[in-house]
Every structure is written in structure tokens, then in C-alpha cells.
Amino acid sequence: MTQTVNELIGSVVQILLFTLIPFIWWLITARKKENFFSWIGLKKPVGDKKKILLFMLGAFVICEVIGTILNLTVFRTDWNVSSFAGQGNSGLVAAISFSYLHTAFSEEILYRGFLQKRLQKSLGFVAGTIVQAAIFGASHVILSLSMITFAEGVALFLYPMIPGVLIAIVNEKKCEGSILPGWLIHGTLNVITHLSQLW
């Protein structure tokens, strides 16, 4: 129970921290034009629901297959271990909270809600998406730099770029800028990693 409460508190702190820069940017540049939540894409997806679900499922499957292949071939088994590994049922709520809130929600606000939208506005969709995805990949490498080999570093840079690009396509091209579908894809990818190691 304590771990779950700590994880929920940590998730709220992470979300607030990852929202701070976008919020300040919005205050300076866009508060008179659009409300903050809409500006970062925290809004209902607009579009054909069946097509949105199909694109979400396709993006999810592509990311999961590539991630599984990398875990079996490139990443060492002792490195990519969930912080909830072996906790069984007692780690379930904390793992879900961590997956959907701590990492996926906060990262989607920062990378696809803030960076993607600002970069595509100035660089165009394709270039903005590539830059956003590269920054997303680089952040994963930087956080793991002392624990990975060179090959793992290359894979850890390139692999996050795939969901970075696919989620941007789903959000921006299929859902009129909503980051909610990307959040569900990202969170589900994370939760599968953690749940697969709980027991």
C-alpha cells in the first residue's frame, strides 16, 4: 500500500514538473488564443472512432513487436528489469500507476503535447516529428547512459523514436491533435513491460 501511495505521489510530481515548461510557454505565447488543455492536446480525439482504434492498434503492435525483438536480441536481461519485478499482486497498482501516469502521461504532455506541436508549427509535420522523436530517443539514452553498452545505446536511441513518430501520426493526423490516444498506446506499452515481470 505504501508503495502505491508513494508511486501516486511521485506520478503527480512528475506530471507537474513535465507540465511546468509547457505551461510557462503557453502563458507567454498563447494564453489569449487557446486554453492550456486544448493547446497541449488534452482534449477529446476527433475523427472516425474505428479508424482511430485501428491506427492505435497498429501503432501499438508495431512498437510491441520491435520492442520484444530488441529485448530478446540487443538488451541484456539484467539491465531492462522492471522496478516492480517479482512483486506479484502487491506491485500491480503501483506498476499500472507508474506506467500510465508517471511515465506515459507526463512524457506525452512534454513530448507530443508540447514539443511536437511547437516543432511542427515551425518546421512542418515531418521535420517536427523527426526532431521530437530524436529528442525523445536521446532522453532515454541520457537517463541510462551509465548502465548500457554502445549497442544498447543505439537501440535505446532508435527504438523510442518509433513510438515517437507513430504516436505523433495518430495524434496529429488521425485525432486532430489529441494526445489521449498516444497516452493510451504509450501507457499500455509500459504496463506490459512491468506486468510481464511482476510474477
C-alpha positions in Angstrom: 0.0 0.0 0.0 2.8 2.4 0.9 4.5 1.8 -2.5 1.2 2.5 -4.3 0.7 5.8 -2.4 4.4 6.8 -3.0 4.0 6.0 -6.7 0.8 8.1 -7.0 2.6 11.0 -5.2 5.6 10.6 -7.5 3.4 10.5 -10.5 1.7 13.7 -9.6 5.0 15.4 -9.0 6.4 14.1 -12.4 3.3 15.3 -14.2 3.5 18.8 -12.6 7.3 19.0 -13.4 6.8 17.9 -17.1 3.9 20.3 -17.4 5.7 23.4 -16.0 7.7 24.4 -19.1 4.7 23.9 -21.5 2.5 25.9 -19.1 5.0 28.8 -18.8 5.4 28.8 -22.6 1.6 28.8 -23.0 1.3 31.7 -20.6 3.8 33.8 -22.6 2.7 32.9 -26.1 -0.8 31.5 -26.3 -3.0 32.1 -23.3 -5.1 34.7 -25.1 -5.6 32.4 -28.1 -6.4 29.0 -26.7 -7.0 27.3 -23.3 -4.0 25.4 -21.9 -5.5 21.9 -22.1 -6.5 22.2 -25.7 -3.2 23.8 -26.6 -1.2 20.7 -25.4 -3.8 18.3 -26.8 -5.6 17.3 -23.6 -8.9 17.1 -25.4 -11.3 14.5 -26.8 -10.0 12.9 -30.1 -11.9 13.9 -33.1 -12.3 11.6 -36.1 -13.7 8.2 -37.1 -13.6 6.1 -34.0 -13.0 2.8 -35.8 -10.1 4.3 -37.9 -8.6 5.8 -34.7 -8.7 2.5 -32.9 -7.2 0.7 -35.9 -4.4 3.2 -36.1 -3.8 3.0 -32.4 -3.8 -0.8 -32.5 -1.4 -0.8 -35.5 1.0 1.6 -33.8 0.9 -0.4 -30.6 1.6 -3.8 -32.4 4.5 -2.3 -34.4 6.1 -0.9 -31.2 5.5 -4.0 -29.1 6.9 -6.4 -31.8 10.1 -4.2 -32.3 10.5 -3.8 -28.5 10.2 -7.6 -28.0 12.8 -8.3 -30.7 15.2 -5.8 -29.1 14.7 -7.2 -25.7 15.5 -10.7 -27.0 18.5 -9.7 -29.1 20.1 -6.4 -28.0 19.3 -5.6 -24.4 20.8 -7.6 -21.6 18.3 -9.3 -19.4 19.9 -7.8 -16.2 19.6 -4.3 -17.5 16.0 -3.9 -18.6 14.4 -5.1 -15.3 11.2 -3.5 -14.0 11.4 -1.8 -10.7 8.3 -3.9 -9.8 9.8 -7.3 -10.8 8.9 -10.1 -8.6 6.4 -8.1 -6.5 3.3 -10.1 -7.7 -0.1 -8.7 -6.8 1.3 -6.3 -4.3 3.1 -4.3 -7.1 0.1 -4.3 -9.5 -1.5 -1.0 -8.8 1.9 0.8 -8.4 3.1 -0.7 -11.7 -0.1 0.5 -13.5 0.2 3.9 -11.9 3.8 4.2 -12.9 3.2 3.1 -16.5 0.2 5.3 -17.3 0.8 8.3 -15.1 4.4 8.7 -14.0 5.9 8.0 -17.4 3.4 7.9 -20.2 1.1 10.8 -19.2 3.9 13.1 -18.2 6.0 12.2 -21.3 3.1 12.6 -23.7 2.4 16.1 -22.3 6.0 17.1 -22.8 7.0 15.4 -26.0 3.8 15.1 -28.1 1.7 17.8 -26.4 4.3 20.5 -26.2 7.4 19.7 -28.3 5.6 18.0 -31.2 3.0 20.8 -31.6 5.6 23.6 -31.3 8.1 21.9 -33.7 5.6 21.0 -36.3 4.3 24.6 -36.3 7.7 26.0 -37.1 9.3 23.1 -39.1 6.3 21.3 -40.6 4.9 18.0 -39.6 7.6 15.6 -40.9 10.7 17.5 -39.7 9.0 18.5 -36.4 8.1 14.8 -35.8 11.6 13.6 -36.6 13.2 16.2 -34.2 10.7 15.4 -31.5 11.2 11.7 -31.8 15.0 12.2 -31.8 14.8 14.2 -28.6 12.6 11.5 -27.1 15.1 8.8 -28.0 18.0 10.8 -26.7 16.3 11.4 -23.4 16.1 7.6 -22.9 19.8 7.2 -23.6 20.8 10.0 -21.3 18.8 8.5 -18.4 20.5 5.1 -18.9 24.0 6.2 -20.1 26.0 4.7 -17.2 24.2 1.3 -17.4 24.2 0.4 -21.2 26.6 -0.8 -23.8 27.1 1.1 -27.1 24.8 -1.3 -29.0 22.1 -0.9 -26.3 22.6 2.9 -26.5 22.0 2.9 -30.3 18.9 0.7 -29.8 17.7 2.8 -26.9 18.0 5.9 -29.1 16.3 4.5 -32.1 13.6 2.4 -30.5 11.7 5.3 -28.7 11.8 7.2 -32.0 9.4 4.6 -33.4 6.6 5.3 -31.0 7.6 9.0 -31.0 6.8 9.0 -34.8 3.8 6.6 -34.8 2.1 8.4 -31.8 2.6 11.8 -33.5 0.9 10.4 -36.6 -2.0 9.0 -34.7 -2.4 12.2 -32.5 -1.9 14.8 -35.2 -3.2 13.2 -38.4 -6.0 11.0 -37.1 -7.2 12.6 -33.9 -6.9 16.4 -34.6 -4.2 17.0 -32.1 -5.5 15.0 -29.1 -2.7 13.4 -27.1 -5.1 10.9 -25.4 -4.7 8.1 -28.0 -0.9 8.4 -27.7 -1.1 8.3 -24.0 -3.1 5.0 -24.1 -0.6 3.5 -26.6 2.4 4.6 -24.6 1.0 3.6 -21.2 0.0 0.2 -22.5 3.4 -0.5 -23.9 4.9 0.5 -20.5 2.4 -1.6 -18.5 3.1 -4.7 -20.5 6.8 -4.4 -19.7 6.1 -4.1 -16.0 3.3 -6.7 -15.7 5.4 -9.3 -17.6 7.9 -9.1 -14.8 5.6 -8.9 -11.7 5.2 -12.7 -11.2 
